[in-house]
Amino acid sequence: MTDMPRLYLTSKFIDSKSLNEKPRVAPKGEIIIDQGAEEAIKNGKSLLPAGVTKINGNFEKGDHILVKNMNNVECGRGLSS
């Protein structure tokens, strides 16, 4: 998984109000992360490739992507780099 794009998360964690708002740009893909990675981003840490378990979709640098946990619950959004 060394070819994995980096993410710059737009927020540490998305609150329920943000989830109910219509996004301005539709996500191009999603990344599924493990529990350790979810805890890390909740605490403001970086998302490392080791925490990524699956990638869905095709996206390029700067594309909007969703970050979901192992239960398929959205826990963040980011821009690939």
C-alpha positions, 0 to 999 in steps of 0.5 A: 500500500505504498502508492496510497494517497495522503489525506488532509482531513478537513475536520477532526471529526464530523458532527451530526449537523455537518452530516445533514448538510448537502456537501458542495462537492460530491466525494470521488471515493472513500477510504475505510479505516481500522479502529486505531486510525479512527481513534488517531483522527479523533485525536487530531493525528494524521491518517497513516497508510497502515490504518487504511483497510480498503479503498473504494473509487478512483480519485486523484490529487485534491479530490474530496473523499470520505473516511469511514470506519469498519462499520461503514460509518462516516468519521471524516472527510478529506482531500487526497494529496 
